[in-house]
Amino acid sequence: MIYVSTITLTSAIFSGTQKSLCIAIQGACVPLAGLFYPYLLDLLVSTYGLRGTFSVLSGVFCNSFAFSLMVWLHRSDLNLHTVKRNIGTEQEHQCDSETSTKGKLFTNLKNFIKDLMTKRFICLLVATAISVSTSNGFLDFVFDISHWKGFNNSEAKMSFVAYNICGVIFCVTPGLIKQISDIDTYFYPFGLAVIAFIGSITIWYASSFAVYTIGLACMSAVPGLLSSAFMICANLARLEQVSVAIGMFDTLIGFLSAGIGPIYGVIRDKTGHYNAVFLIFAVAQGIASLLFIGDIISRKLKLPVHKDIDGIDNRVNDEC
């Protein structure tokens, strides 16, 4: 819920390419924390024990409340930015509130959902959920997979560090590219899904630690895919729809992840290996990439064409 709130606040404060960059940086914070988390846990458990570790982590997590309070204390600045950017929208809402009644509540909610649930949004939602949920299930077993491949604990941690380093890069890169290029934003998750697909195949056939680490680094493209999907969503939805839209992403990903993890565990217990897990992950990334590229192609084919004075076709661009 905190992450959903931060995306909403970012969408309210920033606009254009700045909003995309800020959302990309927010997405990079998760793999950035993953660089230190395994080593921090080992240090805390060895120093304070399991109960003390949970106490320290609880104190760390409480900082979210402190930072949220800082945002609350500066809410007047946030409101000023929001009013300046959405003065026309607020006037429309005032007119609607004067004419609306309690009997129209259901109708307004229905229109709100109908306006949000476009074919493009549903395609983005389903593709992202498929890709991220299979990745979450994989991460639950990443250390066990390292041991299954014959690597020790130190090598497993090193490969996980490489995963998070590349995850930071994959998260930030779409936001940086958006600052200098007007490329269709849907190319980002498509390309990242393809990279994750290649990574799963690489790990499947990896026999050396170097190849395994490269494959795992490629699979870290999924956090970048999620970050770029949130960038698209924040630009696709209206400001008042962003929290609902991001919440739908988190909810669907959570439901699918809750089922994918046990499925992976059953496969490992029944077969004694993870080959089927790699296959499921690769198929999921392939489906996601097809949904992304399918949306790009369909929109390009439907773009209206206008001819200028010289008779040259100019297609209207509806990119995010």
Secondary structure, DSSP 4 states (H G I P E B T S, - for coil): -HHHHHHHHHHHH--HHHHHHHHHHHHHHHHHHHTTHHHHHHHHHHHHHHHHHHHHHHHHHTHHHHHHHHHHHTHHHHHHHHHHHSHHHHHHHHHHHHH--GGGHHHHHHHHHHHH--HHHHHHHHHHHHHHHHHHHHHTTHHHHHHHTT--HHHHHHHHHHHHHHHHHHHHHHHHHHHH----TTHHHHHHHHHHHHHHHHHHH--SHHHHHHHHHHHTHHHHHHHHHHHHHHHHS-GGGHHHHHHHHHHHHHHHHHHHHHHHHHHHHHHSSSHHHHHHHHHHHHHHHHHHHHHHHHHHHH--EEE-TT--EEEPP---
